[in-house]
């Protein structure tokens, strides 16, 4: 069994001493004994134990259930409740604190040993699960960031910017490598647009007039 640093929270001195002796016999280290919920919080912050054995019914100040809730939330340390009561009402209220197990008074060494082992193992699994979820979240966030940067880079590349050298006669455009290309070719290479050839009304009119003039000259032999 793995040795653990354990904080005992018990307002009855004789019960706390008996529990401390049992823990030593099981190979654990008792880092402190707290007599109240407030004392439990202070000693938890000071010692950062691997596990807290918490009496549910403390004599004064905050209850064991309230102390356990704060220990779980602030320190992420597993809490095992120690109680002489096993009725459903008390257990249902205690479950809200998210305990890692229960030990009933009077203590039995075998039950105490198994409960501690299970609590420590379950907490390790919870921490590993949390690490996996955090790493998965980090990877997803990094992937999203890379995709967004890639999409932004593609958008910048596919957007025409700045001055374009264009021939005033044939209207070809000079690319970055010095080659002159037709406007439609350049546009298709540098944007997502696809060119479709047609003829505008002005060109159509000019073409018609040119054709009519050529036909008239042909007919007159000139």
trRosetta pair geometry for C-beta under 8 A, 3 or more apart (Angstrom, degrees):
i j d omega theta_ij theta_ji phi_ij phi_ji
1 26 7.0 -47 90 172 152 90
1 27 6.2 139 80 59 108 136
1 113 6.6 -84 -98 -167 162 103
1 117 5.9 -90 -134 -89 106 114
2 117 7.7 126 33 -121 87 78
2 120 6.5 -147 70 127 124 155
3 27 5.3 -103 -97 142 88 96
3 28 5.9 164 -155 -107 67 47
3 29 6.6 54 171 -10 107 93
4 28 5.1 -21 59 -129 75 105
4 29 7.3 -148 99 35 37 76
4 49 7.7 68 158 176 89 89
4 50 4.1 -117 -161 74 96 141
4 51 5.5 23 155 12 140 113
4 116 6.7 -159 36 173 146 118
4 120 5.9 -126 -83 -90 144 142
5 28 7.5 167 -90 -175 17 88
5 29 5.1 -27 -107 77 63 106
5 31 4.9 40 -177 -39 101 122
5 47 6.9 -154 155 158 127 109
5 48 8.0 46 96 100 139 59
5 49 4.6 -140 117 -140 92 72
5 50 4.8 116 49 0 73 93
5 51 7.7 152 83 27 51 68
6 23 5.7 -122 61 -156 144 146
6 28 5.2 24 -1 159 123 134
6 29 6.9 152 20 79 75 49
6 30 5.6 -41 75 -105 88 58
6 31 6.8 165 66 8 32 86
6 49 5.7 89 -126 -175 16 134
6 50 6.7 -48 -71 58 58 87
6 51 5.1 -21 -111 73 83 91
6 52 7.3 153 -162 -98 66 26
6 53 6.1 32 178 -10 115 103
6 116 7.5 -43 -91 -133 137 129
7 30 7.6 109 -106 -161 27 67
7 31 5.6 -45 -78 62 74 99
7 32 5.3 -4 -128 62 87 89
7 33 7.8 172 -168 -88 63 28
7 34 6.5 26 170 -6 107 110
7 40 7.0 123 140 -147 129 78
7 43 5.7 149 -143 119 132 117
7 44 6.1 -120 23 -85 172 71
7 47 6.2 143 -76 74 115 138
7 49 4.2 -156 -20 -8 96 155
7 51 7.6 -165 28 97 71 46
7 52 4.7 -20 66 -114 102 78
7 53 7.2 -170 89 28 51 68
8 16 5.5 132 133 -150 130 88
8 19 5.6 146 -136 103 136 125
8 20 5.8 -95 -11 -73 161 85
8 23 7.4 -139 -63 -13 120 152
8 30 5.9 -10 -12 -146 112 115
8 32 7.3 -156 37 100 71 48
8 33 4.8 -16 74 -113 105 75
8 34 7.1 178 93 25 51 69
8 53 5.1 -12 -115 64 62 110
9 33 7.7 165 -86 -163 30 51
9 34 4.5 -17 -111 68 77 106
9 35 7.9 -155 -157 -61 60 9
9 37 7.5 59 -171 -97 135 46
9 39 7.7 157 -128 88 92 94
9 40 4.3 16 -108 -97 131 124
9 52 6.3 24 -9 179 116 101
9 53 6.6 -176 27 92 73 57
9 54 4.5 6 58 -118 127 62
9 55 5.8 -136 109 16 79 79
9 58 7.2 -48 155 -85 103 123
9 64 6.5 146 116 -121 128 100
9 67 6.9 -171 -171 111 164 152
10 13 8.0 150 110 -85 99 20
10 15 5.2 -132 171 99 138 104
10 16 3.8 178 75 -79 122 90
10 19 6.3 133 -23 24 157 145
10 33 6.9 -47 42 -163 90 97
10 34 7.8 112 22 73 46 59
10 35 7.4 -35 87 -114 43 49
10 53 7.7 -10 -42 112 103 100
10 55 4.7 105 -108 -30 62 129
10 82 6.8 -32 -87 79 104 144
11 16 8.0 153 28 -44 9 121
11 35 5.1 82 -118 -171 60 70
11 36 6.6 61 -94 -76 103 56
11 55 6.4 -119 5 72 80 151
11 58 5.0 126 -35 -148 127 69
11 59 4.3 179 162 -3 160 102
11 60 7.5 138 -128 17 143 74
12 15 4.1 54 88 18 112 114
12 16 6.4 169 85 -16 56 87
12 55 7.9 133 16 -99 89 165
13 16 5.6 -58 -146 38 30 112
13 17 6.3 30 156 -20 66 105
13 35 7.7 -11 -75 -106 76 113
14 17 5.7 -52 -147 35 32 111
14 18 6.4 32 154 -18 64 105
15 18 5.8 -54 -148 37 31 111
15 19 6.3 29 154 -18 65 108
15 55 7.8 76 113 -85 138 136
15 105 7.2 -23 -144 -120 126 136
16 19 5.8 -56 -146 38 30 110
16 20 6.2 34 153 -23 64 106
16 33 5.0 94 174 -159 131 130
16 35 7.7 -64 -51 -92 159 72
17 20 5.6 -53 -147 34 30 114
17 21 6.5 32 154 -19 63 103
18 21 5.8 -54 -152 33 31 111
18 22 6.6 32 151 -19 64 105
18 107 7.2 169 130 26 109 129
19 22 5.6 -52 -149 35 35 113
19 23 6.4 35 153 -21 65 105
19 53 6.6 -162 168 115 138 152
19 82 7.2 -12 -110 -125 150 162
19 107 6.4 138 -103 -40 78 155
20 23 5.8 -55 -151 35 31 112
20 24 6.6 33 152 -19 64 104
20 30 4.8 -10 -139 -57 92 171
20 33 6.4 -50 -69 -75 130 123
21 24 5.8 -54 -151 34 32 111
21 25 6.5 33 152 -19 64 106
22 25 5.7 -57 -153 36 32 113
22 26 6.5 25 151 -15 65 108
22 107 5.8 -63 -70 120 174 149
22 109 6.1 -151 -156 -101 106 82
22 112 6.0 28 145 89 131 171
23 26 5.7 -59 -149 39 34 109
23 28 4.5 -66 176 67 91 118
23 29 8.0 -77 139 42 112 6
23 30 5.5 102 89 -60 140 103
23 53 7.9 -134 -75 -10 135 149
23 112 7.7 -112 -81 157 67 134
24 27 7.8 73 180 -53 31 12
24 28 6.9 -96 -82 64 29 66
24 29 7.9 55 -103 -104 69 35
24 30 6.8 -58 -58 -7 86 108
25 109 7.1 -60 99 -127 127 126
26 109 6.8 179 -72 -160 107 93
26 112 6.8 -126 -55 110 154 111
26 113 5.3 -167 -134 -95 130 95
26 116 7.4 102 137 42 152 152
28 116 7.3 -81 -65 176 147 160
30 33 6.9 18 165 -56 123 85
31 43 7.6 152 111 169 98 106
31 47 4.1 133 142 -170 138 146
31 49 5.2 -161 31 -89 137 104
32 43 4.5 -145 103 -165 152 135
32 46 7.6 63 -32 79 159 117
32 47 5.6 -159 -2 -31 122 154
32 49 7.8 -126 31 -56 93 126
34 37 8.0 86 140 -98 128 12
34 39 3.9 168 -156 113 97 102
34 40 4.1 153 108 -77 161 62
34 42 7.7 149 -117 55 124 86
34 43 5.0 -146 -68 19 115 140
35 39 5.6 39 45 43 64 159
35 58 7.9 125 153 -154 47 108
35 59 7.9 -27 164 34 86 111
36 39 4.5 96 54 9 80 104
36 40 6.8 -133 98 -10 43 86
36 58 5.7 116 -136 171 51 135
36 59 7.4 -77 -99 56 85 80
36 60 5.8 -42 -116 75 121 82
36 61 4.6 65 -177 37 122 140
36 62 7.6 98 164 46 89 69
37 40 5.3 -49 -149 29 34 117
37 41 6.8 34 154 -19 64 100
37 58 5.4 175 -38 52 87 162
37 61 5.1 -156 42 113 96 111
37 62 3.6 -108 92 78 150 89
37 63 6.2 52 -60 70 146 13
37 64 6.3 -148 -87 -83 101 37
37 66 6.1 33 -162 77 155 97
37 67 3.6 -147 -149 -58 95 124
38 41 5.8 -52 -155 32 34 110
38 42 6.6 30 151 -15 65 106
38 61 5.0 -95 -10 -173 105 153
38 62 6.3 117 -49 21 74 103
38 67 7.8 -113 -45 -99 29 114
39 42 5.7 -57 -149 39 35 111
39 43 6.1 26 157 -13 70 109
40 43 6.1 -59 -142 42 27 103
40 44 6.1 33 156 -25 64 108
40 52 6.9 83 -169 -160 112 134
40 54 6.8 61 -143 -115 155 101
40 64 7.9 81 -11 -123 166 67
40 67 4.8 53 75 -176 136 143
40 71 7.2 -62 138 -61 108 128
41 44 5.7 -52 -145 33 28 114
41 45 6.6 27 156 -16 62 105
41 67 6.1 -129 -50 -143 91 92
41 70 6.0 -14 -104 104 119 134
41 71 6.9 -139 -104 -71 70 85
42 45 5.9 -58 -155 36 30 109
42 46 6.4 22 151 -16 65 111
43 46 5.4 -56 -143 41 36 111
43 47 5.7 2 169 7 74 115
44 47 6.7 -70 -128 51 21 86
44 48 7.0 69 174 -87 57 36
44 49 6.7 -79 -125 18 67 94
44 52 6.5 -20 -96 -81 114 135
44 71 5.4 -115 -142 -120 170 106
44 75 5.7 -121 155 -24 119 166
44 77 6.5 -161 -157 40 116 153
45 48 7.5 10 -159 -59 19 73
45 75 7.3 -135 -84 -78 58 127
48 75 6.9 -164 -123 -158 75 123
48 77 7.3 -163 -159 -78 58 135
49 52 6.0 120 73 -68 130 71
49 77 6.4 85 74 -163 73 142
50 77 7.4 173 176 -149 16 99
50 78 7.8 -6 150 40 59 99
50 120 6.5 18 153 -116 116 109
51 77 6.9 -180 -105 172 26 93
51 78 5.2 -27 -118 78 81 97
51 79 7.5 154 -168 -96 67 27
51 80 6.4 18 177 -1 114 106
51 100 7.7 -96 -135 61 105 141
51 116 6.4 134 104 -146 170 88
51 119 6.0 90 -128 112 132 128
51 120 6.2 -73 -58 -76 129 89
51 123 7.8 -164 -90 -4 91 156
52 68 7.4 -173 92 -111 130 78
52 71 5.9 -41 16 170 158 164
52 77 5.9 78 -13 124 106 117
52 78 7.3 -177 27 97 75 49
52 79 4.7 -24 70 -111 104 76
52 80 7.2 176 87 27 52 65
53 80 5.4 -24 -109 71 63 98
53 82 5.4 46 172 -33 93 121
53 103 7.0 -18 -145 28 108 138
54 64 4.7 146 158 -166 103 109
54 67 6.4 -172 -145 89 134 115
54 68 5.3 179 79 -73 170 105
54 71 7.9 -165 -65 20 144 152
54 79 5.1 -2 2 -168 131 109
54 80 7.0 153 23 75 78 43
54 81 5.6 -44 77 -108 89 54
54 82 6.4 175 81 16 32 85
54 99 7.9 -133 52 -114 118 114
55 58 5.8 119 90 -72 105 74
55 64 5.2 -142 93 -79 50 147
55 81 7.6 80 -136 -164 14 67
55 82 4.9 -45 -89 75 58 100
55 83 6.9 127 -154 -80 58 58
56 63 7.2 2 173 172 58 101
56 64 4.4 -140 -133 64 23 135
56 65 6.2 32 -149 -47 81 86
56 81 5.2 38 -61 -164 96 116
56 82 7.2 -155 -13 73 74 47
56 83 4.4 12 9 -86 122 114
56 85 7.2 -86 63 43 142 109
56 90 6.7 82 146 177 158 114
56 94 5.8 -55 -118 -95 126 127
57 63 7.2 -33 -116 -148 38 96
57 64 6.6 -47 -17 5 18 120
57 83 7.0 93 0 -125 93 90
57 85 7.5 79 -22 2 127 123
58 61 6.7 -40 116 65 127 88
58 62 7.5 31 64 92 136 49
58 63 6.0 166 34 -142 97 42
58 64 5.1 137 -22 -47 102 84
58 67 7.5 51 -7 -4 149 136
62 66 4.3 -107 179 86 108 132
62 67 5.5 133 109 -54 115 84
63 66 4.8 98 54 8 78 99
63 67 6.9 -141 97 -2 42 88
64 67 5.6 -55 -144 40 33 112
64 68 6.1 37 155 -24 66 105
64 81 6.8 111 135 -130 130 92
65 68 5.8 -53 -148 34 29 112
65 69 6.6 32 153 -21 62 103
65 93 6.3 -41 -112 136 163 94
65 94 5.5 -123 -101 -112 110 62
65 96 7.2 46 -174 66 119 96
65 97 4.9 -149 -161 -45 72 136
66 69 5.7 -51 -151 31 33 113
66 70 6.7 27 154 -13 64 105
66 97 7.9 -113 -65 -98 17 122
67 70 6.0 -59 -153 39 33 107
67 71 6.2 33 152 -20 68 108
68 71 5.6 -54 -144 37 33 112
68 72 6.3 33 157 -18 66 105
68 79 4.2 177 -139 120 102 169
68 81 7.1 -32 -74 -77 156 92
68 94 7.9 40 50 -158 155 80
68 97 4.1 57 97 170 118 140
68 98 7.6 -173 141 60 107 69
68 99 6.3 -21 -180 -82 150 86
69 72 6.0 -56 -150 36 28 110
69 73 6.2 18 157 -13 64 113
69 96 7.5 -13 -85 118 119 84
69 97 4.6 -104 -63 -128 78 86
69 98 7.5 102 -108 26 64 94
70 73 5.8 -59 -141 42 31 107
70 74 5.6 7 170 -1 70 116
71 74 6.6 -62 -127 48 21 94
71 75 5.3 -37 -167 40 62 115
71 77 5.5 -66 165 59 102 101
71 79 5.7 105 83 -60 133 124
72 75 7.5 -49 -84 57 8 73
72 76 6.7 45 -166 -105 46 36
72 77 7.2 -117 -91 54 43 54
72 78 8.0 45 -101 -109 87 30
72 79 6.4 -83 -57 1 95 117
72 97 6.7 154 -2 172 139 75
72 98 5.4 109 -140 73 167 122
76 127 7.7 105 157 -92 126 98
78 100 4.1 1 -166 -11 113 151
78 119 4.9 154 148 168 143 101
78 120 6.9 -157 45 -87 151 43
78 122 7.3 115 -113 79 144 95
78 123 4.2 -98 -47 -71 128 137
79 97 6.9 -54 76 136 140 118
79 98 7.8 89 46 93 106 71
79 99 5.3 -83 94 -122 88 75
79 100 6.4 137 60 13 41 91
80 99 6.3 99 -119 -176 31 106
80 100 5.6 -62 -75 71 75 86
80 101 4.5 -14 -125 70 99 91
80 102 6.9 -176 -172 -84 78 19
80 103 6.0 52 149 -12 115 103
80 115 5.9 109 -150 147 143 113
80 116 6.8 -82 -23 -91 163 61
80 119 5.2 -75 -66 -78 113 162
81 94 5.5 12 -74 -172 168 139
81 97 7.9 107 -63 70 120 133
81 99 4.9 -44 -17 -123 101 159
81 101 7.5 -160 29 99 69 46
81 102 5.1 -20 68 -113 95 73
81 103 7.2 -173 94 28 48 68
82 102 7.8 150 -89 -163 27 59
82 103 4.9 -20 -106 70 73 101
82 105 6.7 70 173 -48 89 95
83 86 7.3 149 105 -65 112 56
83 90 6.9 168 -176 139 155 136
83 94 7.6 -96 -38 -72 151 161
83 102 6.7 -41 29 -159 106 104
83 103 7.8 133 23 76 60 54
83 104 6.6 -37 77 -114 68 57
83 105 6.8 -123 115 3 23 96
84 104 7.1 90 -122 -166 31 71
84 105 4.2 -43 -87 56 78 118
85 90 4.8 42 115 47 132 165
85 91 8.0 -150 117 -44 92 79
86 90 7.8 -115 -128 64 3 119
86 91 6.9 23 -164 -49 45 123
86 104 6.1 -1 -68 -110 114 128
87 90 5.4 82 67 14 84 101
87 91 7.0 -166 92 -3 39 95
88 91 5.7 -65 -142 45 31 108
88 92 5.8 34 161 -25 70 109
89 92 6.0 -54 -146 33 24 110
89 93 6.7 20 155 -14 59 107
90 93 5.9 -59 -153 38 32 109
90 94 6.2 28 152 -18 67 110
91 94 5.5 -56 -143 40 33 111
91 95 6.3 44 155 -33 65 100
91 102 7.4 -28 -122 -80 102 156
92 95 5.8 -44 -149 21 30 116
92 96 7.8 42 150 -28 54 92
93 96 6.2 -44 -172 11 39 114
94 97 5.9 -49 -172 23 52 112
94 99 6.2 -5 154 -11 99 132
94 102 7.7 81 117 -92 148 114
95 98 7.6 54 175 -69 48 30
95 99 7.1 -89 -113 23 41 95
99 102 6.7 72 118 -63 145 72
100 118 7.5 174 158 111 94 81
100 119 3.6 99 126 -138 123 94
100 122 5.7 171 -151 74 107 128
100 123 6.1 -28 -107 -53 152 99
101 115 4.4 162 148 -165 146 95
101 116 7.8 -133 64 -66 151 30
101 118 6.0 110 -73 84 141 112
101 119 4.7 -100 5 -68 122 108
102 115 7.2 -106 69 -138 32 138
103 107 6.4 12 166 -114 118 88
103 111 6.5 136 -133 127 82 105
103 112 5.7 47 -131 -103 134 73
103 115 5.4 -174 -73 70 93 168
104 107 8.0 164 86 -93 47 45
104 111 7.5 -36 38 137 84 154
107 111 7.3 -155 -166 69 61 107
107 112 5.4 26 -168 -55 108 127
108 111 4.3 68 72 15 102 109
108 112 6.5 -179 82 -12 48 87
109 112 5.7 -58 -144 39 29 112
109 113 6.1 29 159 -21 66 108
110 113 5.8 -54 -146 35 28 111
110 114 6.3 22 159 -13 64 109
111 114 6.0 -57 -144 40 29 107
111 115 6.0 29 159 -21 65 111
112 115 6.0 -58 -144 37 25 110
112 116 6.4 23 159 -16 62 109
113 116 6.1 -61 -152 37 26 107
113 117 6.4 24 155 -17 64 110
114 117 5.7 -57 -147 38 31 111
114 118 6.2 28 158 -17 67 108
115 118 6.0 -57 -146 38 27 108
115 119 6.2 28 156 -20 64 110
116 119 5.7 -56 -145 36 29 111
116 120 6.3 25 159 -16 65 107
117 120 6.1 -59 -148 38 27 106
117 121 6.2 22 158 -15 64 111
118 121 5.8 -60 -145 41 28 109
118 122 6.0 28 159 -19 66 110
119 122 5.9 -56 -143 38 26 109
119 123 6.3 26 157 -19 62 108
120 123 5.8 -56 -149 35 29 111
120 124 6.5 32 153 -20 63 104
121 124 5.7 -53 -152 33 33 113
121 125 6.6 32 151 -17 65 104
122 125 5.7 -53 -151 36 34 112
122 126 6.4 36 151 -21 66 104
123 126 5.5 -51 -147 35 34 113
123 127 6.4 35 154 -19 65 103
124 127 5.8 -54 -149 36 31 110
124 128 6.4 30 153 -17 65 106
125 128 5.7 -54 -146 38 32 110
125 129 6.2 34 153 -21 65 106
126 129 5.6 -53 -146 36 30 113
126 130 6.4 33 153 -21 64 105
127 130 5.6 -53 -149 35 32 113
127 131 6.4 34 152 -20 65 103
128 131 5.6 -51 -148 35 34 112
128 132 6.4 35 153 -20 65 104
129 132 5.7 -53 -148 35 31 112
129 133 6.4 29 154 -16 64 107
130 133 5.8 -56 -147 39 31 109
130 134 6.2 30 154 -19 65 108
131 134 5.7 -56 -146 38 30 111
131 135 6.2 28 156 -18 65 107
132 135 5.8 -56 -146 38 29 109
132 136 6.2 30 154 -19 64 107
133 136 5.6 -52 -144 37 31 112
133 137 6.2 33 154 -20 64 105
134 137 5.7 -53 -148 36 30 112
134 138 6.3 33 152 -21 64 105
135 138 5.5 -51 -147 35 33 114
135 139 6.4 34 153 -20 65 104
136 139 5.8 -53 -148 35 31 111
136 140 6.4 30 154 -17 64 106
137 140 5.8 -56 -147 38 31 110
137 141 6.2 30 154 -18 65 107
138 141 5.8 -56 -147 38 29 110
138 142 6.2 28 154 -18 65 107
139 142 5.7 -55 -146 38 30 110
139 143 6.2 32 154 -20 65 106
140 143 5.7 -52 -145 36 31 112
140 144 6.3 32 154 -20 64 105
141 144 5.7 -52 -148 36 31 112
141 145 6.4 33 152 -21 64 105
142 145 5.6 -52 -148 35 32 113
142 146 6.4 32 154 -18 65 105
143 146 5.8 -55 -147 37 31 110
143 147 6.3 30 155 -17 65 107
144 147 5.8 -56 -147 38 30 110
144 148 6.3 30 155 -19 65 107
145 148 5.8 -57 -148 36 29 111
145 149 6.3 26 155 -16 65 107
146 149 5.8 -56 -147 39 31 109
146 150 6.1 32 153 -20 65 107
147 150 5.6 -54 -144 37 31 112
147 151 6.2 31 156 -18 65 105
148 151 5.8 -52 -145 37 30 110
148 152 6.3 29 154 -18 63 106
149 152 5.7 -55 -147 38 31 111
149 153 6.2 33 153 -21 65 105
150 153 5.6 -53 -147 35 31 112
150 154 6.3 31 154 -18 65 104
151 154 5.7 -52 -147 36 31 111
151 155 6.3 34 153 -21 64 106
152 155 5.6 -53 -148 35 32 113
152 156 6.5 32 153 -20 64 103
153 156 5.7 -54 -150 34 32 109
153 157 6.4 30 153 -17 66 106
154 157 5.7 -56 -147 38 32 110
154 158 6.0 16 159 -8 68 113
155 158 6.0 -64 -140 46 27 101
155 159 6.2 27 158 -27 63 114
156 159 5.9 -62 -146 31 28 111
157 190 8.0 -130 154 -155 66 69
158 190 6.8 153 -144 164 46 50
158 191 5.5 99 178 -127 82 42
158 192 5.7 33 -179 -32 138 86
159 191 7.3 67 -99 -106 29 88
160 164 7.0 -8 -174 -62 117 129
160 187 7.8 -43 -53 -119 138 68
160 190 5.8 80 -78 126 88 127
160 191 6.4 -42 -29 -61 98 112
164 173 5.5 -28 171 -144 112 117
165 173 6.7 123 81 -160 61 61
165 174 4.1 -19 84 40 120 113
166 171 6.1 -3 177 -152 106 53
166 172 7.1 174 -152 86 62 32
166 173 5.1 -27 -98 -97 78 72
166 174 7.7 -145 -75 7 32 76
166 183 7.7 33 -133 -90 116 99
167 170 4.9 6 100 51 138 79
167 171 5.9 -96 72 -40 84 11
167 172 4.7 28 14 45 124 76
167 173 7.8 -124 3 -67 78 30
167 174 8.0 106 -41 -35 84 90
167 180 6.7 43 -34 -150 124 130
168 171 7.8 23 -148 -74 11 57
171 182 8.0 41 100 -148 85 60
171 183 5.8 -28 139 -40 103 119
172 180 4.3 60 131 172 132 101
172 181 6.0 160 -165 74 96 21
172 182 5.8 -57 -112 -89 84 37
172 183 7.1 -133 -117 -42 35 65
173 180 7.0 157 76 -151 27 61
173 181 5.9 -32 63 64 79 78
173 182 7.9 20 19 132 83 11
173 183 5.9 94 -16 -100 111 58
173 186 4.4 -12 61 -44 132 169
174 178 6.4 -17 -171 -147 106 33
174 179 7.0 158 -148 80 61 28
174 180 5.3 -35 -89 -91 69 69
174 181 7.9 133 -104 15 22 72
175 178 7.2 -45 71 20 68 19
175 179 5.3 -3 36 58 107 82
175 180 7.9 -170 2 -87 75 21
175 181 6.0 33 -31 6 109 120
175 186 6.5 -165 -75 -119 96 102
175 189 7.7 -27 -106 94 136 146
181 185 4.5 -110 170 87 114 122
181 186 4.8 141 91 -58 117 90
181 189 7.6 5 124 12 165 141
182 185 4.6 87 61 7 84 106
182 186 7.0 -159 88 -7 41 88
183 186 5.9 -61 -150 38 30 110
183 187 6.2 28 156 -20 67 108
184 187 5.7 -53 -145 36 31 112
184 188 6.3 29 158 -17 64 108
184 195 3.7 -77 -150 24 108 176
184 197 7.6 -28 -89 -74 164 85
185 188 6.0 -60 -149 39 29 108
185 189 6.3 22 156 -15 64 112
186 189 5.9 -63 -149 39 29 108
186 190 6.1 -7 165 8 67 117
187 190 6.5 -79 -140 51 23 89
187 191 5.5 -32 -177 31 68 117
187 193 5.6 -43 155 75 108 118
187 195 6.1 98 75 -54 127 113
188 191 7.2 -66 -106 56 17 77
188 193 6.7 -104 -93 87 54 70
188 194 6.2 54 -113 -116 102 49
188 195 6.0 -87 -54 -2 108 99
199 203 5.1 -121 -170 88 90 119
199 204 5.1 112 130 -66 116 90
199 207 7.3 -30 -171 1 144 147
200 203 5.0 86 57 14 79 102
200 204 6.8 -142 95 -9 38 92
201 204 5.4 -57 -144 37 31 115
201 205 6.3 32 158 -21 66 104
202 205 5.8 -55 -152 34 30 110
202 206 6.4 26 152 -15 65 106
203 206 5.6 -53 -145 39 35 110
203 207 6.0 36 155 -21 67 107
204 207 5.7 -54 -146 37 28 112
204 208 6.3 30 153 -21 63 106
205 208 5.7 -54 -148 35 30 112
205 209 6.3 26 155 -16 65 105
206 209 5.8 -55 -146 38 31 108
206 210 6.1 32 155 -19 65 108
207 210 5.7 -54 -145 37 29 112
207 211 6.3 30 155 -20 63 107
208 211 5.8 -56 -148 36 29 111
208 212 6.3 27 154 -18 64 108
209 212 5.7 -55 -145 38 32 110
209 213 6.2 31 156 -19 66 107
210 213 5.8 -56 -146 37 29 109
210 214 6.3 28 156 -18 64 107
211 214 5.8 -55 -147 36 30 109
211 215 6.3 27 156 -17 64 107
212 215 5.8 -54 -146 37 30 109
212 216 6.3 32 153 -22 64 107
213 216 5.6 -53 -147 34 31 113
213 217 6.5 29 155 -17 65 105
214 217 5.9 -55 -149 37 32 108
214 218 6.3 34 153 -21 65 107
215 218 5.6 -54 -149 35 33 115
215 219 6.4 34 154 -21 65 105
216 219 5.9 -55 -150 34 30 111
216 220 6.4 10 157 -3 64 112
217 220 6.0 -68 -144 48 31 99
217 222 4.8 -92 -157 74 85 90
218 221 7.7 38 -178 -70 28 28
